[in-house]
Amino acid sequence: MHNIAYIVCSNGFGHLKRSIRISKFLIKKNINIDFFYPKKKYFKYTKKKQKNFNIINFDTGINVNNLKKKKLNELKWVRRLPSMKKYDLIISDNLVDVLELNLKTILVGNFLWFKSLSSLDSNWKNYQRSLLKKFKPRIICCKYFIPSYFSKNLKKIKVGLFQEFKKKNSSKSLLIYTGTSVSLQKLFKNLLNKKIFDDLPFKKIYLDKNIYSRKYSKKFILFNYSNKHFSDLSICFGRPSMGIIHDCLSYNVPIISFYEKDNKEMFENIKNLSKINMGLNPNNIKNAIKLIKEYSKKKNFSCFNKKCNNLEWNGDKLAADKIIEIIKKNEI
Protein backbone atom coordinates (compact mmCIF):
# COMPACT_ATOMS: atom_id res chain seq x y z
CA MET A 1 0.00 0.00 0.00
CA HIS A 2 1.41 3.37 -1.04
CA ASN A 3 1.46 6.37 1.28
CA ILE A 4 0.78 9.89 0.03
CA ALA A 5 1.07 13.23 1.81
CA TYR A 6 -1.55 15.58 0.39
CA ILE A 7 -0.76 19.21 1.33
CA VAL A 8 -3.64 21.60 0.66
CA CYS A 9 -3.69 25.39 0.51
CA SER A 10 -6.13 26.63 3.17
CA ASN A 11 -7.23 29.81 1.35
CA GLY A 12 -10.94 29.27 0.70
CA PHE A 13 -12.63 25.91 0.10
CA GLY A 14 -11.91 25.43 -3.61
CA HIS A 15 -8.51 23.83 -2.95
CA LEU A 16 -10.01 21.57 -0.28
CA LYS A 17 -12.95 20.43 -2.38
CA ARG A 18 -10.76 19.50 -5.34
CA SER A 19 -8.25 17.71 -3.11
CA ILE A 20 -10.93 15.65 -1.34
CA ARG A 21 -12.42 14.58 -4.67
CA ILE A 22 -9.05 13.41 -6.01
CA SER A 23 -8.21 11.73 -2.69
CA LYS A 24 -11.43 9.70 -2.71
CA PHE A 25 -10.45 8.11 -6.02
CA LEU A 26 -6.93 7.43 -4.73
CA ILE A 27 -8.33 5.73 -1.62
CA LYS A 28 -10.44 3.44 -3.83
CA LYS A 29 -7.14 2.27 -5.34
CA ASN A 30 -5.82 1.23 -1.90
CA ILE A 31 -3.76 4.38 -1.29
CA ASN A 32 -3.23 5.76 2.23
CA ILE A 33 -3.62 9.53 2.47
CA ASP A 34 -2.22 11.87 5.12
CA PHE A 35 -4.16 15.06 4.47
CA PHE A 36 -2.39 18.23 5.65
CA TYR A 37 -5.08 20.81 6.39
CA PRO A 38 -6.53 22.68 9.42
CA LYS A 39 -8.80 20.13 11.14
CA LYS A 40 -11.41 22.62 12.30
CA LYS A 41 -11.78 24.06 8.82
CA TYR A 42 -11.84 20.59 7.25
CA PHE A 43 -14.71 19.31 9.40
CA LYS A 44 -16.59 22.59 8.98
CA TYR A 45 -16.64 21.83 5.28
CA THR A 46 -17.02 18.06 5.10
CA LYS A 47 -18.33 17.04 8.57
CA LYS A 48 -16.95 13.50 8.22
CA LYS A 49 -13.77 11.48 7.82
CA GLN A 50 -12.88 9.08 5.04
CA LYS A 51 -11.45 5.57 5.35
CA ASN A 52 -7.63 5.48 4.94
CA PHE A 53 -7.71 9.26 5.23
CA ASN A 54 -5.79 10.75 8.15
CA ILE A 55 -6.21 14.49 8.81
CA ILE A 56 -2.96 16.14 9.90
CA ASN A 57 -3.80 19.44 11.60
CA PHE A 58 -1.57 21.75 9.57
CA ASP A 59 -2.13 25.22 8.15
CA THR A 60 0.35 26.43 5.54
CA GLY A 61 -0.77 30.00 6.22
CA ILE A 62 -0.68 30.79 2.52
CA ASN A 63 -3.61 33.11 1.89
CA VAL A 64 -4.29 36.46 0.28
CA ASN A 65 -4.00 38.37 3.56
CA ASN A 66 -0.61 36.94 4.60
CA LEU A 67 0.80 37.28 1.09
CA LYS A 68 -0.22 40.91 0.69
CA LYS A 69 1.05 41.80 4.16
CA LYS A 70 4.32 39.99 3.36
CA LYS A 71 4.27 37.94 6.55
CA LEU A 72 7.51 36.15 5.74
CA ASN A 73 7.39 33.74 8.68
CA GLU A 74 4.09 32.40 7.38
CA LEU A 75 5.56 32.06 3.89
CA LYS A 76 8.20 29.69 5.29
CA TRP A 77 5.61 27.05 6.17
CA VAL A 78 7.67 24.12 4.81
CA ARG A 79 9.97 24.42 7.84
CA ARG A 80 7.02 23.55 10.10
CA LEU A 81 6.34 20.22 8.38
CA PRO A 82 7.21 16.93 10.10
CA SER A 83 9.60 14.54 8.35
CA MET A 84 8.13 13.68 4.94
CA LYS A 85 10.58 10.92 3.95
CA LYS A 86 8.12 8.12 4.79
CA TYR A 87 5.85 9.09 1.90
CA ASP A 88 6.01 7.57 -1.57
CA LEU A 89 4.71 10.84 -3.00
CA ILE A 90 3.78 14.38 -1.98
CA ILE A 91 0.84 16.05 -3.70
CA SER A 92 0.63 19.81 -3.24
CA ASP A 93 -2.44 21.90 -4.06
CA ASN A 94 -1.17 24.44 -5.26
CA LEU A 95 1.95 25.30 -3.25
CA VAL A 96 5.31 25.39 -4.99
CA ASP A 97 7.34 25.75 -1.76
CA VAL A 98 7.23 22.03 -0.97
CA LEU A 99 9.63 21.38 -3.85
CA GLU A 100 12.48 22.55 -1.62
CA LEU A 101 12.27 19.20 0.22
CA ASN A 102 13.62 17.55 -2.94
CA LEU A 103 11.15 14.65 -2.61
CA LYS A 104 8.83 13.08 -5.17
CA THR A 105 6.16 15.73 -5.70
CA ILE A 106 3.23 16.49 -8.00
CA LEU A 107 1.50 19.88 -7.97
CA VAL A 108 -2.23 20.35 -8.56
CA GLY A 109 -3.89 23.60 -9.56
CA ASN A 110 -4.62 26.20 -12.20
CA PHE A 111 -2.71 29.16 -10.83
CA LEU A 112 0.48 29.99 -8.96
CA TRP A 113 0.39 32.41 -6.04
CA PHE A 114 3.51 34.33 -6.98
CA LYS A 115 2.02 35.06 -10.40
CA SER A 116 -1.49 35.92 -9.25
CA LEU A 117 -1.12 38.88 -6.90
CA SER A 118 0.74 42.15 -7.24
CA SER A 119 2.94 43.73 -4.54
CA LEU A 120 4.27 40.44 -3.17
CA ASP A 121 7.66 40.06 -1.53
CA SER A 122 10.18 40.03 -4.40
CA ASN A 123 12.55 37.59 -2.68
CA TRP A 124 9.73 35.11 -2.16
CA LYS A 125 8.62 35.42 -5.79
CA ASN A 126 12.16 34.87 -7.04
CA TYR A 127 12.53 31.83 -4.80
CA GLN A 128 9.32 30.34 -6.22
CA ARG A 129 10.65 30.84 -9.74
CA SER A 130 13.96 29.23 -8.85
CA LEU A 131 12.20 26.13 -7.46
CA LEU A 132 10.22 25.68 -10.68
CA LYS A 133 13.32 26.17 -12.80
CA LYS A 134 15.33 23.67 -10.75
CA PHE A 135 12.77 20.86 -10.37
CA LYS A 136 10.44 21.36 -13.39
CA PRO A 137 7.57 19.59 -11.60
CA ARG A 138 4.48 17.92 -12.97
CA ILE A 139 1.27 19.86 -12.38
CA ILE A 140 -2.23 18.42 -12.81
CA CYS A 141 -4.52 21.14 -14.13
CA CYS A 142 -7.95 21.58 -15.70
CA LYS A 143 -7.44 21.85 -19.46
CA TYR A 144 -9.97 24.69 -19.82
CA PHE A 145 -8.32 27.03 -17.31
CA ILE A 146 -4.59 26.89 -17.93
CA PRO A 147 -3.20 30.42 -17.43
CA SER A 148 -0.99 31.94 -20.08
CA TYR A 149 1.90 32.25 -17.61
CA PHE A 150 2.24 28.48 -17.04
CA SER A 151 5.82 28.14 -18.26
CA LYS A 152 8.00 25.49 -19.84
CA ASN A 153 9.22 24.71 -16.31
CA LEU A 154 5.88 23.03 -15.59
CA LYS A 155 5.10 19.59 -17.03
CA LYS A 156 1.35 19.94 -17.47
CA ILE A 157 -0.97 16.96 -17.04
CA LYS A 158 -4.25 18.18 -18.51
CA VAL A 159 -7.56 16.77 -17.28
CA GLY A 160 -11.22 17.77 -17.48
CA LEU A 161 -13.22 19.66 -14.86
CA PHE A 162 -12.70 18.29 -11.34
CA GLN A 163 -16.23 16.97 -10.77
CA GLU A 164 -19.21 15.47 -12.55
CA PHE A 165 -21.87 17.23 -14.62
CA LYS A 166 -25.22 17.46 -12.82
CA LYS A 167 -28.70 17.68 -14.26
CA LYS A 168 -30.16 21.16 -13.79
CA ASN A 169 -33.73 21.30 -12.47
CA SER A 170 -34.69 24.95 -12.88
CA SER A 171 -33.20 28.37 -13.50
CA LYS A 172 -34.82 31.36 -11.89
CA SER A 173 -32.49 32.89 -9.30
CA LEU A 174 -29.29 34.92 -9.00
CA LEU A 175 -26.23 34.18 -6.86
CA ILE A 176 -24.01 37.07 -5.73
CA TYR A 177 -20.62 35.68 -4.73
CA THR A 178 -17.52 37.34 -3.26
CA GLY A 179 -15.45 34.40 -2.04
CA THR A 180 -12.50 35.21 0.22
CA SER A 181 -11.84 38.72 -1.09
CA VAL A 182 -12.21 41.14 1.84
CA SER A 183 -12.19 44.19 -0.44
CA LEU A 184 -14.96 42.72 -2.59
CA GLN A 185 -17.00 41.82 0.49
CA LYS A 186 -16.83 45.44 1.70
CA LEU A 187 -17.83 46.75 -1.72
CA PHE A 188 -20.79 44.38 -2.12
CA LYS A 189 -22.04 45.02 1.43
CA ASN A 190 -22.01 48.71 0.63
CA LEU A 191 -23.97 48.09 -2.59
CA LEU A 192 -26.46 45.92 -0.70
CA ASN A 193 -26.94 48.63 1.91
CA LYS A 194 -27.59 51.10 -0.90
CA LYS A 195 -30.15 48.63 -2.32
CA ILE A 196 -28.42 48.56 -5.71
CA PHE A 197 -29.49 44.93 -6.25
CA ASP A 198 -33.04 45.25 -4.92
CA ASP A 199 -34.71 45.94 -8.26
CA LEU A 200 -33.02 43.11 -10.15
CA PRO A 201 -35.78 40.99 -11.76
CA PHE A 202 -35.37 37.85 -9.65
CA LYS A 203 -37.78 36.51 -7.03
CA LYS A 204 -34.79 35.16 -5.10
CA ILE A 205 -31.25 36.48 -4.88
CA TYR A 206 -28.80 34.23 -3.06
CA LEU A 207 -25.86 35.76 -1.16
CA ASP A 208 -22.74 33.96 -0.01
CA LYS A 209 -22.17 33.87 3.76
CA ASN A 210 -19.54 36.64 3.63
CA ILE A 211 -22.08 39.28 2.61
CA TYR A 212 -25.41 37.90 3.84
CA SER A 213 -27.40 39.69 6.53
CA ARG A 214 -30.96 39.31 7.78
CA LYS A 215 -31.40 43.07 7.59
CA TYR A 216 -31.80 42.90 3.80
CA SER A 217 -35.18 42.32 2.17
CA LYS A 218 -36.69 38.82 2.17
CA LYS A 219 -35.73 38.22 -1.46
CA PHE A 220 -32.09 37.90 -0.31
CA ILE A 221 -31.36 34.36 0.90
CA LEU A 222 -28.25 32.79 2.42
CA PHE A 223 -26.69 30.47 -0.16
CA ASN A 224 -25.91 27.01 1.26
CA TYR A 225 -24.12 25.38 -1.72
CA SER A 226 -26.65 22.53 -1.81
CA ASN A 227 -27.85 20.77 -4.94
CA LYS A 228 -31.22 22.48 -4.44
CA HIS A 229 -29.73 25.98 -4.37
CA PHE A 230 -27.39 25.42 -7.32
CA SER A 231 -30.25 23.90 -9.33
CA ASP A 232 -32.26 27.04 -8.66
CA LEU A 233 -29.70 29.38 -10.24
CA SER A 234 -30.02 31.18 -13.54
CA ILE A 235 -26.76 33.11 -13.28
CA CYS A 236 -23.89 33.89 -10.90
CA PHE A 237 -22.45 37.36 -10.39
CA GLY A 238 -19.14 37.93 -8.66
CA ARG A 239 -15.63 36.61 -8.14
CA PRO A 240 -14.68 33.85 -10.64
CA SER A 241 -12.57 31.58 -8.43
CA MET A 242 -11.97 28.01 -9.60
CA GLY A 243 -14.20 26.51 -6.91
CA ILE A 244 -17.33 28.44 -7.85
CA ILE A 245 -16.54 28.08 -11.56
CA HIS A 246 -16.54 24.28 -11.28
CA ASP A 247 -19.80 24.30 -9.33
CA CYS A 248 -21.53 26.71 -11.70
CA LEU A 249 -20.43 24.89 -14.84
CA SER A 250 -21.65 21.58 -13.43
CA TYR A 251 -25.14 23.13 -13.21
CA ASN A 252 -24.97 25.04 -16.53
CA VAL A 253 -24.82 28.39 -14.72
CA PRO A 254 -22.93 31.20 -16.53
CA ILE A 255 -20.91 33.80 -14.62
CA ILE A 256 -20.82 37.57 -14.97
CA SER A 257 -17.62 38.42 -13.17
CA PHE A 258 -16.53 41.15 -10.80
CA TYR A 259 -13.30 40.91 -8.82
CA GLU A 260 -10.37 42.80 -7.32
CA LYS A 261 -8.43 44.24 -10.25
CA ASP A 262 -4.98 43.30 -8.97
CA ASN A 263 -5.79 39.59 -9.02
CA LYS A 264 -4.32 37.96 -12.12
CA GLU A 265 -5.84 34.59 -11.23
CA MET A 266 -9.37 35.99 -11.58
CA PHE A 267 -8.42 37.72 -14.82
CA GLU A 268 -7.10 34.46 -16.28
CA ASN A 269 -10.13 32.52 -15.04
CA ILE A 270 -12.75 34.77 -16.62
CA LYS A 271 -10.70 35.04 -19.82
CA ASN A 272 -10.70 31.25 -20.12
CA LEU A 273 -14.34 31.01 -19.06
CA SER A 274 -15.30 33.36 -21.87
CA LYS A 275 -13.49 31.07 -24.34
CA ILE A 276 -16.03 28.35 -23.61
CA ASN A 277 -18.83 30.93 -23.78
CA MET A 278 -19.82 30.73 -20.13
CA GLY A 279 -18.53 34.03 -18.76
CA LEU A 280 -18.50 37.79 -19.25
CA ASN A 281 -16.20 40.40 -17.74
CA PRO A 282 -17.89 43.83 -17.44
CA ASN A 283 -15.52 46.61 -16.41
CA ASN A 284 -17.76 48.17 -13.75
CA ILE A 285 -20.80 47.56 -11.56
CA LYS A 286 -23.11 49.61 -13.78
CA ASN A 287 -22.35 47.46 -16.83
CA ALA A 288 -22.61 44.30 -14.75
CA ILE A 289 -26.10 45.22 -13.52
CA LYS A 290 -27.13 46.00 -17.09
CA LEU A 291 -25.91 42.60 -18.32
CA ILE A 292 -27.67 40.77 -15.47
CA LYS A 293 -30.96 42.51 -16.31
CA GLU A 294 -30.59 41.74 -20.02
CA TYR A 295 -29.82 38.11 -19.30
CA SER A 296 -32.75 37.73 -16.91
CA LYS A 297 -35.10 38.79 -19.70
CA LYS A 298 -33.63 36.82 -22.59
CA LYS A 299 -32.59 33.64 -20.75
CA ASN A 300 -30.64 32.61 -23.84
CA PHE A 301 -27.74 35.01 -24.28
CA SER A 302 -25.93 34.08 -27.48
CA CYS A 303 -22.64 34.53 -25.61
CA PHE A 304 -23.52 31.66 -23.23
CA ASN A 305 -23.51 28.21 -24.80
CA LYS A 306 -25.39 26.55 -21.88
CA LYS A 307 -24.10 23.17 -23.08
CA CYS A 308 -21.65 22.37 -20.33
CA ASN A 309 -22.48 18.69 -20.56
CA ASN A 310 -20.35 18.69 -23.73
CA LEU A 311 -17.24 19.66 -21.75
CA GLU A 312 -14.89 17.02 -20.36
CA TRP A 313 -15.78 16.15 -16.77
CA ASN A 314 -14.51 13.77 -14.06
CA GLY A 315 -11.05 15.30 -14.09
CA ASP A 316 -10.75 14.26 -10.44
CA LYS A 317 -10.89 10.56 -11.38
CA LEU A 318 -8.46 11.02 -14.27
CA ALA A 319 -6.10 12.95 -11.98
CA ALA A 320 -6.09 10.04 -9.51
CA ASP A 321 -5.47 7.56 -12.34
CA LYS A 322 -2.54 9.64 -13.59
CA ILE A 323 -1.05 9.85 -10.08
CA ILE A 324 -1.24 6.06 -9.60
CA GLU A 325 0.25 5.49 -13.05
CA ILE A 326 3.19 7.75 -12.19
CA ILE A 327 3.74 5.99 -8.84
CA LYS A 328 3.73 2.53 -10.44
CA LYS A 329 6.14 3.56 -13.16
CA ASN A 330 8.29 5.43 -10.63
CA GLU A 331 8.57 8.26 -13.16
CA ILE A 332 9.16 11.15 -10.78
C-alpha positions as CSV (number, residue, x, y, z in Angstrom):
1,M,0.0,0.0,0.0
2,H,1.4,3.4,-1.0
3,N,1.5,6.4,1.3
4,I,0.8,9.9,0.0
5,A,1.1,13.2,1.8
6,Y,-1.6,15.6,0.4
7,I,-0.8,19.2,1.3
8,V,-3.6,21.6,0.7
9,C,-3.7,25.4,0.5
10,S,-6.1,26.6,3.2
11,N,-7.2,29.8,1.4
12,G,-10.9,29.3,0.7
13,F,-12.6,25.9,0.1
14,G,-11.9,25.4,-3.6
15,H,-8.5,23.8,-3.0
16,L,-10.0,21.6,-0.3
17,K,-13.0,20.4,-2.4
18,R,-10.8,19.5,-5.3
19,S,-8.3,17.7,-3.1
20,I,-10.9,15.7,-1.3
21,R,-12.4,14.6,-4.7
22,I,-9.0,13.4,-6.0
23,S,-8.2,11.7,-2.7
24,K,-11.4,9.7,-2.7
25,F,-10.4,8.1,-6.0
26,L,-6.9,7.4,-4.7
27,I,-8.3,5.7,-1.6
28,K,-10.4,3.4,-3.8
29,K,-7.1,2.3,-5.3
30,N,-5.8,1.2,-1.9
31,I,-3.8,4.4,-1.3
32,N,-3.2,5.8,2.2
33,I,-3.6,9.5,2.5
34,D,-2.2,11.9,5.1
35,F,-4.2,15.1,4.5
36,F,-2.4,18.2,5.7
37,Y,-5.1,20.8,6.4
38,P,-6.5,22.7,9.4
39,K,-8.8,20.1,11.1
40,K,-11.4,22.6,12.3
41,K,-11.8,24.1,8.8
42,Y,-11.8,20.6,7.3
43,F,-14.7,19.3,9.4
44,K,-16.6,22.6,9.0
45,Y,-16.6,21.8,5.3
46,T,-17.0,18.1,5.1
47,K,-18.3,17.0,8.6
48,K,-17.0,13.5,8.2
49,K,-13.8,11.5,7.8
50,Q,-12.9,9.1,5.0
51,K,-11.4,5.6,5.4
52,N,-7.6,5.5,4.9
53,F,-7.7,9.3,5.2
54,N,-5.8,10.8,8.1
55,I,-6.2,14.5,8.8
56,I,-3.0,16.1,9.9
57,N,-3.8,19.4,11.6
58,F,-1.6,21.7,9.6
59,D,-2.1,25.2,8.1
60,T,0.3,26.4,5.5
61,G,-0.8,30.0,6.2
62,I,-0.7,30.8,2.5
63,N,-3.6,33.1,1.9
64,V,-4.3,36.5,0.3
65,N,-4.0,38.4,3.6
66,N,-0.6,36.9,4.6
67,L,0.8,37.3,1.1
68,K,-0.2,40.9,0.7
69,K,1.0,41.8,4.2
70,K,4.3,40.0,3.4
71,K,4.3,37.9,6.6
72,L,7.5,36.1,5.7
73,N,7.4,33.7,8.7
74,E,4.1,32.4,7.4
75,L,5.6,32.1,3.9
76,K,8.2,29.7,5.3
77,W,5.6,27.1,6.2
78,V,7.7,24.1,4.8
79,R,10.0,24.4,7.8
80,R,7.0,23.5,10.1
81,L,6.3,20.2,8.4
82,P,7.2,16.9,10.1
83,S,9.6,14.5,8.3
84,M,8.1,13.7,4.9
85,K,10.6,10.9,4.0
86,K,8.1,8.1,4.8
87,Y,5.8,9.1,1.9
88,D,6.0,7.6,-1.6
89,L,4.7,10.8,-3.0
90,I,3.8,14.4,-2.0
91,I,0.8,16.1,-3.7
92,S,0.6,19.8,-3.2
93,D,-2.4,21.9,-4.1
94,N,-1.2,24.4,-5.3
95,L,1.9,25.3,-3.2
96,V,5.3,25.4,-5.0
97,D,7.3,25.8,-1.8
98,V,7.2,22.0,-1.0
99,L,9.6,21.4,-3.9
100,E,12.5,22.6,-1.6
101,L,12.3,19.2,0.2
102,N,13.6,17.6,-2.9
103,L,11.2,14.7,-2.6
104,K,8.8,13.1,-5.2
105,T,6.2,15.7,-5.7
106,I,3.2,16.5,-8.0
107,L,1.5,19.9,-8.0
108,V,-2.2,20.3,-8.6
109,G,-3.9,23.6,-9.6
110,N,-4.6,26.2,-12.2
111,F,-2.7,29.2,-10.8
112,L,0.5,30.0,-9.0
113,W,0.4,32.4,-6.0
114,F,3.5,34.3,-7.0
115,K,2.0,35.1,-10.4
116,S,-1.5,35.9,-9.3
117,L,-1.1,38.9,-6.9
118,S,0.7,42.2,-7.2
119,S,2.9,43.7,-4.5
120,L,4.3,40.4,-3.2
121,D,7.7,40.1,-1.5
122,S,10.2,40.0,-4.4
123,N,12.6,37.6,-2.7
124,W,9.7,35.1,-2.2
125,K,8.6,35.4,-5.8
126,N,12.2,34.9,-7.0
127,Y,12.5,31.8,-4.8
128,Q,9.3,30.3,-6.2
129,R,10.6,30.8,-9.7
130,S,14.0,29.2,-8.8
131,L,12.2,26.1,-7.5
132,L,10.2,25.7,-10.7
133,K,13.3,26.2,-12.8
134,K,15.3,23.7,-10.8
135,F,12.8,20.9,-10.4
136,K,10.4,21.4,-13.4
137,P,7.6,19.6,-11.6
138,R,4.5,17.9,-13.0
139,I,1.3,19.9,-12.4
140,I,-2.2,18.4,-12.8
141,C,-4.5,21.1,-14.1
142,C,-7.9,21.6,-15.7
143,K,-7.4,21.8,-19.5
144,Y,-10.0,24.7,-19.8
145,F,-8.3,27.0,-17.3
146,I,-4.6,26.9,-17.9
147,P,-3.2,30.4,-17.4
148,S,-1.0,31.9,-20.1
149,Y,1.9,32.3,-17.6
150,F,2.2,28.5,-17.0
151,S,5.8,28.1,-18.3
152,K,8.0,25.5,-19.8
153,N,9.2,24.7,-16.3
154,L,5.9,23.0,-15.6
155,K,5.1,19.6,-17.0
156,K,1.4,19.9,-17.5
157,I,-1.0,17.0,-17.0
158,K,-4.3,18.2,-18.5
159,V,-7.6,16.8,-17.3
160,G,-11.2,17.8,-17.5
161,L,-13.2,19.7,-14.9
162,F,-12.7,18.3,-11.3
163,Q,-16.2,17.0,-10.8
164,E,-19.2,15.5,-12.6
165,F,-21.9,17.2,-14.6
166,K,-25.2,17.5,-12.8
167,K,-28.7,17.7,-14.3
168,K,-30.2,21.2,-13.8
169,N,-33.7,21.3,-12.5
170,S,-34.7,24.9,-12.9
171,S,-33.2,28.4,-13.5
172,K,-34.8,31.4,-11.9
173,S,-32.5,32.9,-9.3
174,L,-29.3,34.9,-9.0
175,L,-26.2,34.2,-6.9
176,I,-24.0,37.1,-5.7
177,Y,-20.6,35.7,-4.7
178,T,-17.5,37.3,-3.3
179,G,-15.4,34.4,-2.0
180,T,-12.5,35.2,0.2
181,S,-11.8,38.7,-1.1
182,V,-12.2,41.1,1.8
183,S,-12.2,44.2,-0.4
184,L,-15.0,42.7,-2.6
185,Q,-17.0,41.8,0.5
186,K,-16.8,45.4,1.7
187,L,-17.8,46.7,-1.7
188,F,-20.8,44.4,-2.1
189,K,-22.0,45.0,1.4
190,N,-22.0,48.7,0.6
191,L,-24.0,48.1,-2.6
192,L,-26.5,45.9,-0.7
193,N,-26.9,48.6,1.9
194,K,-27.6,51.1,-0.9
195,K,-30.2,48.6,-2.3
196,I,-28.4,48.6,-5.7
197,F,-29.5,44.9,-6.2
198,D,-33.0,45.2,-4.9
199,D,-34.7,45.9,-8.3
200,L,-33.0,43.1,-10.2
201,P,-35.8,41.0,-11.8
202,F,-35.4,37.8,-9.6
203,K,-37.8,36.5,-7.0
204,K,-34.8,35.2,-5.1
205,I,-31.2,36.5,-4.9
206,Y,-28.8,34.2,-3.1
207,L,-25.9,35.8,-1.2
208,D,-22.7,34.0,0.0
209,K,-22.2,33.9,3.8
210,N,-19.5,36.6,3.6
211,I,-22.1,39.3,2.6
212,Y,-25.4,37.9,3.8
213,S,-27.4,39.7,6.5
214,R,-31.0,39.3,7.8
215,K,-31.4,43.1,7.6
216,Y,-31.8,42.9,3.8
217,S,-35.2,42.3,2.2
218,K,-36.7,38.8,2.2
219,K,-35.7,38.2,-1.5
220,F,-32.1,37.9,-0.3
221,I,-31.4,34.4,0.9
222,L,-28.2,32.8,2.4
223,F,-26.7,30.5,-0.2
224,N,-25.9,27.0,1.3
225,Y,-24.1,25.4,-1.7
226,S,-26.6,22.5,-1.8
227,N,-27.8,20.8,-4.9
228,K,-31.2,22.5,-4.4
229,H,-29.7,26.0,-4.4
230,F,-27.4,25.4,-7.3
231,S,-30.3,23.9,-9.3
232,D,-32.3,27.0,-8.7
233,L,-29.7,29.4,-10.2
234,S,-30.0,31.2,-13.5
235,I,-26.8,33.1,-13.3
236,C,-23.9,33.9,-10.9
237,F,-22.5,37.4,-10.4
238,G,-19.1,37.9,-8.7
239,R,-15.6,36.6,-8.1
240,P,-14.7,33.9,-10.6
241,S,-12.6,31.6,-8.4
242,M,-12.0,28.0,-9.6
243,G,-14.2,26.5,-6.9
244,I,-17.3,28.4,-7.8
245,I,-16.5,28.1,-11.6
246,H,-16.5,24.3,-11.3
247,D,-19.8,24.3,-9.3
248,C,-21.5,26.7,-11.7
249,L,-20.4,24.9,-14.8
250,S,-21.7,21.6,-13.4
251,Y,-25.1,23.1,-13.2
252,N,-25.0,25.0,-16.5
253,V,-24.8,28.4,-14.7
254,P,-22.9,31.2,-16.5
255,I,-20.9,33.8,-14.6
256,I,-20.8,37.6,-15.0
257,S,-17.6,38.4,-13.2
258,F,-16.5,41.1,-10.8
259,Y,-13.3,40.9,-8.8
260,E,-10.4,42.8,-7.3
261,K,-8.4,44.2,-10.3
262,D,-5.0,43.3,-9.0
263,N,-5.8,39.6,-9.0
264,K,-4.3,38.0,-12.1
265,E,-5.8,34.6,-11.2
266,M,-9.4,36.0,-11.6
267,F,-8.4,37.7,-14.8
268,E,-7.1,34.5,-16.3
269,N,-10.1,32.5,-15.0
270,I,-12.7,34.8,-16.6
271,K,-10.7,35.0,-19.8
272,N,-10.7,31.3,-20.1
273,L,-14.3,31.0,-19.1
274,S,-15.3,33.4,-21.9
275,K,-13.5,31.1,-24.3
276,I,-16.0,28.3,-23.6
277,N,-18.8,30.9,-23.8
278,M,-19.8,30.7,-20.1
279,G,-18.5,34.0,-18.8
280,L,-18.5,37.8,-19.3
281,N,-16.2,40.4,-17.7
282,P,-17.9,43.8,-17.4
283,N,-15.5,46.6,-16.4
284,N,-17.8,48.2,-13.8
285,I,-20.8,47.6,-11.6
286,K,-23.1,49.6,-13.8
287,N,-22.4,47.5,-16.8
288,A,-22.6,44.3,-14.7
289,I,-26.1,45.2,-13.5
290,K,-27.1,46.0,-17.1
291,L,-25.9,42.6,-18.3
292,I,-27.7,40.8,-15.5
293,K,-31.0,42.5,-16.3
294,E,-30.6,41.7,-20.0
295,Y,-29.8,38.1,-19.3
296,S,-32.8,37.7,-16.9
297,K,-35.1,38.8,-19.7
298,K,-33.6,36.8,-22.6
299,K,-32.6,33.6,-20.7
300,N,-30.6,32.6,-23.8
301,F,-27.7,35.0,-24.3
302,S,-25.9,34.1,-27.5
303,C,-22.6,34.5,-25.6
304,F,-23.5,31.7,-23.2
305,N,-23.5,28.2,-24.8
306,K,-25.4,26.6,-21.9
307,K,-24.1,23.2,-23.1
308,C,-21.6,22.4,-20.3
309,N,-22.5,18.7,-20.6
310,N,-20.4,18.7,-23.7
311,L,-17.2,19.7,-21.7
312,E,-14.9,17.0,-20.4
313,W,-15.8,16.1,-16.8
314,N,-14.5,13.8,-14.1
315,G,-11.1,15.3,-14.1
316,D,-10.7,14.3,-10.4
317,K,-10.9,10.6,-11.4
318,L,-8.5,11.0,-14.3
319,A,-6.1,13.0,-12.0
320,A,-6.1,10.0,-9.5
321,D,-5.5,7.6,-12.3
322,K,-2.5,9.6,-13.6
323,I,-1.1,9.8,-10.1
324,I,-1.2,6.1,-9.6
325,E,0.2,5.5,-13.0
326,I,3.2,7.8,-12.2
327,I,3.7,6.0,-8.8
328,K,3.7,2.5,-10.4
329,K,6.1,3.6,-13.2
330,N,8.3,5.4,-10.6
331,E,8.6,8.3,-13.2
332,I,9.2,11.2,-10.8
